[in-house]
Amino acid sequence: MSAESSHAHEHHWEWSQAPFWVVAGVFFLVPLTFAAYFQYQNPLLAAIFAGLGTPMLLAGIAMWVNEGLTVKPLIADVAGIGLPIFIISEIFIFLSFFVAYWMMRLGADVWPPEGTPEFPVTLPLIMTVILVSSSVTIHIAEEKYAHNDHGGFVKWLVLTMLLGLIFISMTFYEYNHLFHEEFYPDTNAFGTIFFSLTGFHASHVIGGLGIFVCVLLPALRGRTNKTFITCASIYWHFVDVVWFFVVSQIYFW
């Protein structure tokens, strides 16, 4: 039974603990943990901050998902309005990375700079095929949901997540290979922009997989929400489109 056909609670006034726990979890998990480990070189303090931030973040996400599935929204289709605004803000963040790259690339006498290893083109092409395939599978999952095929929806959603995991695994594989070549973010200007841009994109893929987990777990219990599915799918397509710009600029220019 989907959430639309179940009895949703009446909407309460605009209050929720979920955003607080999400923000607090991110604060402990990212800036404090990174500062403790990289700046102050204190692994124990970093582990404490990560240990505090992780459950807070997961609790906040769980609260938010539960509210989205059980609470009647005060404003209809507010997610459909907010998501494009969010994606536009993400576009400008990625654009800032690209502009920085273009400024370095066009202003350099020699490119890539000394110390840059040879980048194979086969791996990014395979990664592109995998990510495009995941866009196809999530679209099929949406179609299955639209035709009330709950089992088919879950199957194609899981397949999408598997493709996303393969993509991330290949990203980490490439990073490991580059580290063995002694190519790091601080090796030269290209290393800085390469790891920044591909890492930022990879973080969005991981975020998309996290969103899919939030869709999948309730779906396994028969609870789904069309708004959740649509927003997750649009976000995933956005991440896929951005990859075309990343791979064309970083690997083939």
Residue frames as qw, qx, qy, qz and C-alpha x, y, z in Angstrom:
[[0.000, 0.889, 0.458, 0.000, 0.00, 0.00, 0.00],
 [0.427, 0.421, -0.026, 0.800, 1.39, 3.38, -0.93],
 [0.184, -0.252, -0.442, 0.841, 1.53, 6.40, 1.31],
 [0.252, -0.071, -0.242, -0.934, -1.05, 8.15, -0.86],
 [0.598, -0.288, -0.605, -0.440, -3.62, 5.45, -0.15],
 [0.503, -0.297, -0.685, 0.435, -2.87, 5.26, 3.58],
 [0.257, -0.906, -0.327, -0.078, -4.20, 7.61, 6.23],
 [0.477, 0.347, -0.230, 0.774, -1.76, 10.49, 6.49],
 [0.319, -0.567, -0.487, 0.583, -1.61, 12.57, 9.62],
 [0.143, 0.949, 0.259, 0.111, -2.92, 16.11, 9.41],
 [0.529, 0.474, -0.185, 0.680, -0.23, 18.68, 8.85],
 [0.481, -0.691, -0.316, 0.438, 1.08, 20.34, 11.99],
 [0.075, 0.984, -0.082, -0.136, 2.48, 23.86, 12.07],
 [0.696, 0.612, -0.307, 0.218, 5.86, 24.26, 10.40],
 [0.339, -0.724, 0.571, -0.187, 8.09, 22.74, 13.03],
 [0.972, 0.120, -0.201, 0.011, 10.32, 19.72, 12.89],
 [0.596, -0.683, 0.382, 0.180, 13.38, 18.42, 14.70],
 [0.889, 0.254, 0.274, 0.263, 14.70, 16.79, 11.53],
 [0.457, 0.808, -0.095, 0.358, 16.53, 19.83, 10.03],
 [0.352, -0.838, 0.372, -0.190, 18.27, 20.50, 13.35],
 [0.821, -0.314, 0.469, 0.086, 19.63, 16.96, 13.62],
 [0.795, 0.499, 0.186, 0.291, 20.66, 16.89, 9.95],
 [0.229, 0.889, -0.193, 0.347, 22.57, 20.17, 10.25],
 [0.523, -0.717, 0.438, -0.145, 24.12, 19.19, 13.58],
 [0.918, -0.045, 0.369, 0.140, 25.16, 15.82, 12.18],
 [0.669, 0.647, 0.050, 0.361, 26.76, 17.38, 9.10],
 [0.074, -0.918, 0.272, -0.279, 28.53, 19.95, 11.31],
 [0.667, -0.550, 0.501, -0.033, 30.12, 17.26, 13.48],
 [0.896, 0.143, 0.394, 0.144, 30.73, 14.83, 10.62],
 [0.654, 0.636, 0.124, 0.391, 32.33, 17.17, 8.08],
 [0.181, 0.851, -0.227, 0.438, 33.99, 20.42, 9.29],
 [0.546, -0.704, 0.389, -0.233, 34.79, 19.32, 12.83],
 [0.943, -0.084, 0.297, 0.123, 35.96, 15.84, 11.85],
 [0.712, 0.576, 0.020, 0.402, 38.06, 17.12, 8.94],
 [0.011, -0.879, 0.275, -0.389, 39.54, 19.93, 11.03],
 [0.720, -0.571, 0.377, -0.117, 40.45, 17.55, 13.86],
 [0.927, 0.049, 0.300, 0.221, 42.09, 15.05, 11.50],
 [0.663, 0.545, 0.125, 0.498, 43.77, 17.24, 8.88],
 [0.050, 0.862, -0.119, 0.491, 44.38, 20.52, 10.70],
 [0.461, -0.705, 0.417, -0.342, 45.05, 19.38, 14.26],
 [0.537, 0.342, -0.771, 0.011, 46.19, 15.83, 13.35],
 [0.347, -0.204, 0.720, -0.565, 44.17, 14.30, 16.16],
 [0.386, -0.049, -0.828, -0.404, 42.63, 11.00, 14.95],
 [0.157, -0.319, -0.853, 0.381, 40.96, 10.32, 18.32],
 [0.180, 0.437, 0.285, -0.834, 39.12, 13.65, 18.32],
 [0.359, 0.217, -0.535, -0.733, 38.18, 13.12, 14.66],
 [0.304, -0.152, -0.934, -0.110, 36.73, 9.70, 15.52],
 [0.011, -0.407, -0.679, 0.612, 34.73, 11.23, 18.40],
 [0.284, 0.397, -0.038, -0.872, 33.28, 13.95, 16.15],
 [0.398, 0.116, -0.727, -0.547, 32.45, 11.39, 13.44],
 [0.217, -0.219, -0.936, 0.171, 30.90, 9.09, 16.03],
 [0.123, 0.462, 0.495, -0.725, 28.66, 11.92, 17.23],
 [0.292, 0.395, -0.241, -0.837, 27.81, 13.27, 13.80],
 [0.205, 0.037, -0.887, -0.412, 26.90, 10.02, 12.07],
 [0.065, -0.429, -0.885, 0.166, 23.97, 8.98, 14.33],
 [0.121, 0.567, 0.286, -0.763, 22.67, 12.55, 14.45],
 [0.239, 0.333, -0.497, -0.765, 22.69, 12.78, 10.65],
 [0.203, -0.115, -0.937, -0.261, 21.02, 9.39, 10.22],
 [0.003, -0.486, -0.747, 0.453, 18.41, 10.22, 12.86],
 [0.189, 0.517, 0.040, -0.834, 17.59, 13.51, 11.15],
 [0.267, 0.184, -0.703, -0.633, 17.25, 11.83, 7.76],
 [0.140, -0.263, -0.954, 0.017, 15.02, 9.12, 9.25],
 [0.093, 0.536, 0.525, -0.654, 12.77, 11.75, 10.86],
 [0.237, 0.446, -0.244, -0.828, 12.51, 13.69, 7.62],
 [0.244, 0.036, -0.860, -0.447, 11.66, 10.62, 5.57],
 [0.069, -0.381, -0.885, 0.257, 9.06, 9.52, 8.10],
 [0.164, 0.555, 0.294, -0.761, 7.42, 12.96, 8.05],
 [0.247, 0.335, -0.505, -0.757, 7.42, 12.97, 4.25],
 [0.257, -0.088, -0.922, -0.275, 5.62, 9.63, 4.21],
 [0.224, -0.454, -0.829, 0.237, 3.15, 10.23, 7.04],
 [0.034, -0.569, -0.326, 0.754, 2.42, 13.97, 7.31],
 [0.400, 0.739, 0.505, 0.198, 0.06, 15.72, 4.93],
 [0.417, 0.050, 0.060, 0.905, 1.86, 18.71, 3.40],
 [0.058, 0.663, 0.376, -0.645, 0.51, 22.17, 4.10],
 [0.324, 0.673, -0.258, -0.612, 1.39, 23.38, 0.58],
 [0.901, 0.280, 0.330, -0.031, 0.72, 21.03, -2.32],
 [0.804, 0.461, 0.079, 0.366, 3.73, 20.11, -4.49],
 [0.208, -0.952, 0.206, 0.093, 6.10, 22.31, -2.50],
 [0.679, -0.343, 0.529, 0.377, 8.92, 19.84, -3.30],
 [0.620, 0.508, 0.470, 0.370, 8.21, 20.26, -7.01],
 [0.120, 0.976, 0.041, 0.176, 8.78, 23.99, -6.57],
 [0.448, -0.823, 0.336, 0.095, 11.81, 23.76, -4.31],
 [0.848, -0.080, 0.413, 0.324, 13.77, 21.11, -6.21],
 [0.591, 0.659, 0.174, 0.432, 14.42, 23.20, -9.36],
 [0.119, -0.953, 0.172, -0.219, 15.63, 26.06, -7.14],
 [0.727, -0.540, 0.407, 0.123, 17.97, 23.67, -5.37],
 [0.824, 0.225, 0.359, 0.378, 19.31, 22.29, -8.65],
 [0.341, 0.876, 0.033, 0.341, 19.95, 25.81, -9.98],
 [0.373, -0.863, 0.330, -0.081, 22.02, 26.56, -6.89],
 [0.831, -0.226, 0.454, 0.230, 23.96, 23.34, -7.49],
 [0.686, 0.607, 0.218, 0.337, 24.58, 24.35, -11.11],
 [0.077, 0.949, -0.172, 0.253, 26.22, 27.57, -9.96],
 [0.634, -0.633, 0.440, 0.056, 28.47, 25.68, -7.54],
 [0.831, 0.111, 0.436, 0.327, 29.64, 23.35, -10.30],
 [0.468, 0.827, 0.122, 0.287, 30.01, 26.31, -12.63],
 [0.247, -0.921, 0.301, -0.027, 32.42, 27.96, -10.18],
 [0.742, -0.319, 0.533, 0.250, 34.64, 24.87, -10.41],
 [0.707, 0.472, 0.405, 0.337, 34.52, 24.89, -14.19],
 [0.189, 0.967, -0.015, 0.173, 35.30, 28.61, -14.41],
 [0.470, -0.757, 0.438, 0.116, 38.32, 28.11, -12.14],
 [0.773, -0.017, 0.555, 0.306, 39.47, 25.28, -14.39],
 [0.556, 0.727, 0.291, 0.279, 38.96, 27.29, -17.56],
 [0.063, -0.980, 0.184, -0.032, 40.93, 30.22, -16.12],
 [0.574, -0.554, 0.567, 0.206, 43.85, 27.93, -15.25],
 [0.755, 0.233, 0.557, 0.256, 43.65, 25.96, -18.48],
 [0.470, 0.812, 0.234, 0.256, 43.50, 28.96, -20.83],
 [0.103, -0.968, 0.219, -0.070, 46.06, 30.98, -18.88],
 [0.748, -0.442, 0.441, 0.224, 48.71, 28.29, -18.70],
 [0.259, 0.696, -0.557, -0.372, 51.64, 28.19, -21.10],
 [0.306, 0.216, -0.921, -0.103, 51.99, 24.42, -20.63],
 [0.683, -0.117, 0.365, -0.622, 49.07, 22.13, -19.84],
 [0.681, -0.693, -0.226, -0.071, 48.83, 19.78, -18.10],
 [0.155, -0.881, 0.418, -0.160, 51.45, 20.98, -15.61],
 [0.424, 0.426, -0.780, 0.174, 54.59, 19.03, -14.85],
 [0.176, -0.166, 0.834, -0.496, 53.95, 16.06, -12.58],
 [0.731, 0.178, 0.187, -0.632, 50.63, 15.09, -14.15],
 [0.430, -0.117, 0.877, 0.177, 50.50, 11.40, -15.12],
 [0.246, 0.018, -0.679, -0.691, 48.95, 10.08, -18.31],
 [0.542, 0.117, 0.511, -0.657, 45.19, 9.72, -17.90],
 [0.157, 0.121, 0.925, 0.325, 43.57, 6.71, -19.62],
 [0.395, 0.040, -0.160, -0.904, 40.41, 7.48, -21.59],
 [0.446, -0.144, -0.843, -0.265, 38.85, 4.01, -21.39],
 [0.223, -0.295, -0.777, 0.509, 37.91, 4.20, -17.71],
 [0.188, 0.309, 0.246, -0.899, 35.97, 7.50, -17.87],
 [0.448, 0.081, -0.542, -0.706, 34.13, 6.25, -20.97],
 [0.413, -0.211, -0.886, 0.014, 33.06, 3.09, -19.11],
 [0.087, -0.321, -0.595, 0.732, 32.01, 5.25, -16.15],
 [0.303, 0.191, -0.133, -0.924, 29.94, 7.38, -18.50],
 [0.488, -0.075, -0.748, -0.443, 28.14, 4.32, -19.91],
 [0.327, -0.275, -0.838, 0.340, 27.40, 3.09, -16.39],
 [0.044, 0.321, 0.387, -0.864, 26.01, 6.44, -15.25],
 [0.409, 0.119, -0.366, -0.827, 23.87, 6.85, -18.38],
 [0.452, -0.150, -0.861, -0.178, 22.56, 3.31, -17.86],
 [0.170, -0.307, -0.728, 0.589, 21.57, 4.24, -14.31],
 [0.270, 0.227, 0.041, -0.935, 19.48, 7.11, -15.68],
 [0.507, 0.004, -0.659, -0.556, 17.68, 4.60, -17.89],
 [0.404, -0.201, -0.878, 0.159, 17.05, 2.20, -15.01],
 [0.007, 0.297, 0.541, -0.787, 15.66, 4.87, -12.67],
 [0.410, 0.154, -0.236, -0.868, 13.33, 6.00, -15.47],
 [0.523, -0.089, -0.797, -0.290, 12.12, 2.43, -15.87],
 [0.230, -0.231, -0.787, 0.523, 11.62, 2.25, -12.08],
 [0.232, 0.231, 0.202, -0.923, 9.41, 5.35, -12.29],
 [0.522, 0.070, -0.526, -0.667, 7.40, 3.76, -15.08],
 [0.434, -0.148, -0.886, 0.075, 6.93, 0.60, -13.01],
 [0.041, -0.267, -0.604, 0.750, 5.70, 2.68, -10.10],
 [0.352, 0.190, -0.102, -0.911, 3.31, 4.61, -12.35],
 [0.636, 0.014, -0.600, -0.485, 1.81, 1.29, -13.49],
 [0.734, -0.448, 0.241, -0.450, 1.44, 0.01, -9.90],
 [0.902, 0.154, -0.374, 0.148, 4.17, -2.59, -10.36],
 [0.460, -0.839, 0.259, -0.132, 5.67, -2.32, -6.89],
 [0.876, -0.237, 0.336, 0.253, 7.97, -5.32, -7.29],
 [0.675, 0.522, 0.194, 0.484, 9.29, -4.02, -10.60],
 [0.023, -0.944, 0.080, -0.319, 9.84, -0.58, -9.10],
 [0.651, -0.682, 0.332, 0.036, 11.95, -2.00, -6.26],
 [0.878, 0.057, 0.323, 0.348, 13.94, -4.21, -8.64],
 [0.526, 0.664, 0.130, 0.516, 14.85, -1.39, -11.01],
 [0.242, -0.930, 0.147, -0.235, 15.59, 0.98, -8.13],
 [0.785, -0.483, 0.345, 0.178, 18.03, -1.54, -6.65],
 [0.783, 0.322, 0.277, 0.455, 19.64, -1.97, -10.08],
 [0.193, 0.899, 0.006, 0.393, 20.07, 1.81, -10.29],
 [0.505, -0.814, 0.276, -0.080, 21.75, 1.82, -6.90],
 [0.878, -0.147, 0.337, 0.308, 24.08, -1.00, -7.94],
 [0.603, 0.605, 0.163, 0.495, 25.15, 0.96, -11.03],
 [0.108, -0.935, 0.116, -0.317, 25.77, 4.00, -8.85],
 [0.734, -0.594, 0.319, 0.081, 27.90, 1.92, -6.48],
 [0.839, 0.193, 0.273, 0.430, 29.91, 0.59, -9.43],
 [0.323, 0.832, 0.039, 0.449, 30.51, 4.16, -10.60],
 [0.384, -0.869, 0.246, -0.192, 31.73, 5.22, -7.15],
 [0.876, -0.294, 0.318, 0.212, 33.91, 2.12, -6.89],
 [0.720, 0.456, 0.187, 0.488, 35.55, 3.02, -10.20],
 [0.023, 0.925, -0.088, 0.369, 36.14, 6.57, -8.96],
 [0.625, -0.702, 0.341, -0.036, 37.92, 5.26, -5.86],
 [0.898, 0.062, 0.290, 0.324, 39.86, 2.80, -8.03],
 [0.500, 0.722, 0.049, 0.476, 41.08, 5.68, -10.18],
 [0.266, -0.901, 0.218, -0.265, 42.03, 7.71, -7.11],
 [0.829, -0.436, 0.331, 0.116, 43.99, 4.78, -5.72],
 [0.806, 0.349, 0.213, 0.429, 45.82, 4.38, -9.03],
 [0.238, 0.855, -0.046, 0.459, 46.70, 8.09, -9.10],
 [0.532, -0.797, 0.258, -0.125, 47.92, 8.00, -5.50],
 [0.887, -0.162, 0.314, 0.298, 50.25, 5.15, -6.43],
 [0.600, 0.561, 0.159, 0.548, 51.51, 7.41, -9.23],
 [0.408, -0.373, -0.262, 0.791, 52.13, 10.02, -6.51],
 [0.032, -0.374, -0.338, -0.863, 49.54, 12.35, -7.97],
 [0.206, -0.502, -0.694, 0.473, 47.66, 14.18, -5.22],
 [0.076, 0.906, 0.412, 0.056, 45.45, 17.28, -4.92],
 [0.226, -0.920, 0.140, 0.289, 48.51, 19.36, -3.98],
 [0.753, 0.005, 0.404, 0.519, 50.78, 17.99, -6.73],
 [0.189, 0.008, 0.313, 0.931, 49.96, 20.82, -9.13],
 [0.364, 0.171, 0.083, -0.912, 47.07, 23.01, -10.31],
 [0.591, 0.033, -0.612, -0.525, 45.54, 20.23, -12.37],
 [0.376, -0.118, -0.881, 0.261, 45.62, 17.87, -9.39],
 [0.099, 0.184, 0.493, -0.844, 43.76, 20.44, -7.30],
 [0.526, 0.198, -0.105, -0.821, 40.99, 20.98, -9.83],
 [0.524, 0.075, -0.797, -0.291, 40.81, 17.30, -10.82],
 [0.292, -0.182, -0.871, 0.351, 40.26, 15.97, -7.32],
 [0.181, 0.221, 0.372, -0.883, 38.05, 18.90, -6.36],
 [0.530, 0.193, -0.267, -0.781, 35.72, 18.59, -9.34],
 [0.590, 0.015, -0.776, -0.224, 35.55, 14.81, -9.59],
 [0.217, -0.114, -0.814, 0.527, 35.34, 14.51, -5.80],
 [0.316, 0.174, 0.266, -0.894, 32.52, 17.04, -5.63],
 [0.634, 0.111, -0.457, -0.614, 30.66, 15.14, -8.31],
 [0.479, -0.004, -0.872, 0.097, 31.30, 11.82, -6.53],
 [0.042, 0.108, 0.658, -0.744, 29.86, 13.31, -3.34],
 [0.539, 0.164, -0.020, -0.826, 26.67, 14.07, -5.27],
 [0.632, 0.082, -0.714, -0.291, 26.52, 10.50, -6.53],
 [0.285, -0.062, -0.846, 0.447, 26.89, 9.27, -2.95],
 [0.269, 0.143, 0.367, -0.879, 24.19, 11.73, -1.89],
 [0.625, 0.124, -0.370, -0.677, 21.92, 10.40, -4.63],
 [0.535, 0.002, -0.845, 0.016, 22.51, 6.85, -3.42],
 [0.043, -0.099, -0.701, 0.705, 21.59, 7.98, 0.08],
 [0.486, 0.144, 0.041, -0.861, 18.35, 9.42, -1.25],
 [0.650, 0.089, -0.640, -0.400, 17.60, 6.14, -3.00],
 [0.304, -0.036, -0.876, 0.372, 18.15, 4.29, 0.29],
 [0.216, 0.166, 0.465, -0.842, 15.56, 6.59, 1.88],
 [0.633, 0.180, -0.253, -0.709, 13.16, 5.66, -0.93],
 [0.562, 0.151, -0.799, -0.148, 14.00, 1.95, -0.93],
 [0.094, 0.039, -0.859, 0.502, 13.71, 1.09, 2.77],
 [0.474, 0.205, 0.418, -0.747, 10.09, 2.28, 3.14],
 [0.637, 0.308, -0.416, -0.571, 9.28, 0.74, -0.27],
 [0.334, 0.159, -0.927, 0.054, 10.37, -2.67, 1.00],
 [0.090, 0.232, 0.795, -0.553, 7.62, -2.32, 3.61],
 [0.152, 0.586, 0.756, 0.249, 5.08, -1.26, 0.99],
 [0.066, -0.875, -0.270, 0.396, 5.25, 2.47, 1.69],
 [0.502, 0.180, 0.342, 0.774, 6.07, 4.72, -1.22],
 [0.044, 0.802, 0.244, -0.544, 5.63, 8.35, -2.10],
 [0.634, 0.629, 0.321, 0.314, 5.44, 9.66, -5.67],
 [0.032, 0.987, -0.124, 0.091, 6.98, 13.00, -4.71],
 [0.584, -0.612, 0.500, 0.185, 10.00, 11.28, -3.16],
 [0.768, 0.151, 0.538, 0.312, 10.49, 9.10, -6.22],
 [0.460, 0.825, 0.220, 0.243, 10.16, 11.97, -8.69],
 [0.143, -0.957, 0.252, -0.022, 12.54, 14.25, -6.78],
 [0.678, -0.432, 0.548, 0.232, 15.10, 11.47, -6.36],
 [0.732, 0.378, 0.472, 0.313, 14.94, 10.67, -10.06],
 [0.293, 0.936, 0.059, 0.185, 15.31, 14.30, -11.16],
 [0.367, -0.840, 0.391, 0.078, 18.28, 14.76, -8.85],
 [0.754, -0.168, 0.569, 0.281, 19.93, 11.62, -10.25],
 [0.620, 0.643, 0.336, 0.299, 19.42, 12.78, -13.85],
 [0.012, 0.989, -0.128, 0.070, 21.00, 16.12, -12.89],
 [0.566, -0.614, 0.519, 0.184, 24.06, 14.35, -11.48],
 [0.765, 0.199, 0.531, 0.305, 24.33, 12.31, -14.68],
 [0.429, 0.859, 0.172, 0.220, 24.17, 15.40, -16.91],
 [0.230, -0.923, 0.304, 0.048, 26.88, 17.14, -14.85],
 [0.757, -0.293, 0.513, 0.280, 29.16, 14.15, -15.41],
 [0.686, 0.582, 0.308, 0.311, 29.14, 14.81, -19.17],
 [0.116, 0.960, -0.136, 0.218, 30.66, 18.24, -18.50],
 [0.578, -0.683, 0.443, 0.055, 33.16, 16.80, -16.00],
 [0.821, -0.021, 0.498, 0.278, 34.37, 14.01, -18.27],
 [0.591, 0.711, 0.219, 0.311, 34.56, 16.18, -21.40],
 [0.020, 0.959, -0.187, 0.214, 36.49, 19.00, -19.73],
 [0.550, -0.683, 0.480, -0.023, 38.77, 17.08, -17.38],
 [0.770, -0.122, 0.597, 0.188, 39.62, 13.99, -19.41],
 [0.644, 0.442, 0.506, 0.365, 39.29, 15.07, -23.05],
 [0.239, 0.940, 0.073, 0.233, 40.39, 18.71, -23.11]]
